[in-house]
């Protein structure tokens, strides 16, 4: 029968990972987490860019129609003052209609742009990740 000297250290078992393996695993997990956060941010920002593009397009349309209105109103005023005939009045009506359409487009564009906001889900998950990094044994607090 062989006895084990109580002062002798036991070697780590093959089932326990080494410090290097733990660091490698943590680095891999952190890298995966960062990639997932970046992908989530890309999806959210793409959606927000679509809203911003639509709003900018409507404001551009409003600017173009405003320019047309200015041209028609200028021509109408010139005809009305110069000749005082129905043709000038017709140009005036067309110019006012373009101006009204430009106003509606401007309001719709402003409303669309006001919907653009920060990537909320990404911010929330990053806050959870930071909380987890500070206290990895605690369960993350879920916000709904």
C-alpha positions as CSV (number, residue, x, y, z in Angstrom):
1,X,0.0,0.0,0.0
2,X,1.4,3.4,-1.0
3,X,0.6,6.5,1.0
4,X,0.5,10.0,-0.3
5,X,2.6,12.6,1.4
6,X,0.1,15.3,2.8
7,X,2.6,18.0,1.9
8,X,2.7,17.0,-1.8
9,X,0.6,19.1,-4.1
10,X,-1.8,17.4,-6.4
11,X,-1.6,18.2,-10.1
12,X,-4.6,19.8,-11.8
13,X,-6.9,17.3,-13.3
14,X,-7.4,17.2,-17.0
15,X,-11.0,18.3,-16.6
16,X,-10.1,21.8,-15.2
17,X,-9.1,24.3,-17.9
18,X,-5.8,26.2,-17.5
19,X,-5.6,29.9,-17.0
20,X,-4.6,30.3,-20.7
21,X,-7.6,28.4,-21.8
22,X,-9.9,30.5,-19.6
23,X,-8.4,33.7,-21.0
24,X,-8.7,32.4,-24.5
25,X,-12.3,31.4,-24.0
26,X,-13.1,34.8,-22.4
27,X,-11.4,36.6,-25.3
28,X,-13.3,34.6,-27.9
29,X,-16.7,35.2,-26.1
30,X,-16.0,38.9,-25.8
31,X,-15.1,39.1,-29.5
32,X,-18.3,37.3,-30.4
33,X,-20.3,39.7,-28.2
34,X,-18.7,42.8,-29.8
35,X,-19.5,41.4,-33.3
36,X,-23.1,40.8,-32.3
37,X,-23.4,44.3,-30.9
38,X,-22.0,45.8,-34.1
39,X,-24.4,43.8,-36.2
40,X,-27.4,44.9,-34.1
41,X,-26.2,48.5,-34.5
42,X,-25.9,48.1,-38.3
43,X,-29.5,46.8,-38.5
44,X,-30.9,49.7,-36.4
45,X,-28.9,52.4,-38.1
46,X,-29.9,51.1,-41.6
47,X,-33.6,51.4,-40.6
48,X,-33.1,54.9,-39.2
49,X,-31.2,55.9,-42.3
50,X,-34.2,54.9,-44.4
51,X,-36.4,57.2,-42.3
52,X,-33.9,60.0,-42.7
53,X,-33.6,59.5,-46.4
54,X,-37.4,59.6,-46.9
55,X,-37.6,62.8,-44.8
56,X,-34.8,64.4,-46.8
57,X,-36.4,63.4,-50.1
58,X,-39.7,65.1,-49.1
59,X,-37.8,68.2,-48.0
60,X,-36.0,68.2,-51.3
61,X,-39.4,67.9,-53.1
62,X,-40.7,70.7,-51.1
63,X,-37.7,72.9,-52.0
64,X,-38.1,72.0,-55.7
65,X,-41.9,72.8,-55.7
66,X,-41.2,76.0,-53.8
67,X,-38.9,77.1,-56.5
68,X,-41.5,76.2,-59.1
69,X,-44.1,78.2,-57.1
70,X,-41.7,81.2,-57.0
71,X,-41.3,81.0,-60.8
72,X,-45.1,80.8,-61.4
73,X,-45.9,83.5,-58.9
74,X,-43.3,85.8,-60.5
75,X,-44.6,85.2,-64.0
76,X,-48.2,85.6,-62.8
77,X,-47.4,88.8,-61.0
78,X,-45.7,90.1,-64.1
79,X,-48.7,89.2,-66.3
80,X,-51.2,90.5,-63.9
81,X,-49.6,93.8,-63.5
82,X,-48.6,94.1,-67.1
83,X,-51.8,93.2,-68.8
84,X,-54.5,92.7,-66.1
85,X,-55.9,89.7,-68.0
86,X,-57.1,86.3,-67.1
87,X,-53.9,84.6,-68.2
88,X,-52.0,86.2,-65.4
89,X,-54.7,85.1,-62.9
90,X,-54.3,81.6,-64.1
91,X,-50.6,81.6,-63.5
92,X,-51.2,83.0,-60.0
93,X,-53.6,80.1,-59.2
94,X,-51.1,77.5,-60.4
95,X,-48.3,79.1,-58.4
96,X,-50.4,79.2,-55.2
97,X,-51.3,75.5,-55.7
98,X,-47.6,74.6,-56.0
99,X,-46.9,76.6,-52.9
100,X,-49.5,74.6,-50.9
101,X,-48.1,71.3,-52.1
102,X,-44.6,72.4,-51.1
103,X,-45.9,73.2,-47.6
104,X,-47.6,69.8,-47.2
105,X,-44.4,68.1,-48.3
106,X,-42.3,70.1,-45.9
107,X,-44.6,69.2,-43.0
108,X,-44.5,65.5,-44.0
109,X,-40.7,65.6,-44.3
110,X,-40.3,67.2,-40.9
111,X,-42.6,64.6,-39.3
112,X,-40.6,61.8,-40.9
113,X,-37.2,63.3,-39.7
114,X,-38.5,63.7,-36.2
115,X,-38.9,59.9,-36.0
116,X,-35.2,59.3,-36.4
117,X,-33.7,58.4,-33.0
118,X,-30.7,56.6,-31.4
119,X,-30.3,52.8,-31.8
120,X,-32.2,52.0,-28.5
121,X,-31.9,48.2,-28.5
122,X,-28.1,48.4,-29.1
123,X,-27.7,51.0,-26.2
124,X,-29.8,48.7,-23.9
125,X,-27.8,45.6,-24.7
126,X,-24.4,47.4,-24.4
127,X,-25.5,48.6,-20.9
128,X,-26.4,45.0,-20.1
129,X,-23.0,43.9,-21.4
130,X,-21.2,46.5,-19.3
131,X,-23.2,45.5,-16.2
132,X,-22.3,41.8,-16.9
133,X,-18.6,42.6,-17.3
134,X,-18.6,44.4,-14.0
135,X,-20.5,41.6,-12.2
136,X,-20.3,38.4,-14.4
137,X,-22.0,36.2,-11.8
138,X,-25.1,38.4,-11.5
139,X,-28.1,38.0,-13.8
140,X,-28.7,41.0,-16.1
141,X,-31.6,43.2,-15.2
142,X,-34.1,43.1,-18.1
143,X,-35.8,46.3,-19.1
144,X,-39.1,46.0,-21.0
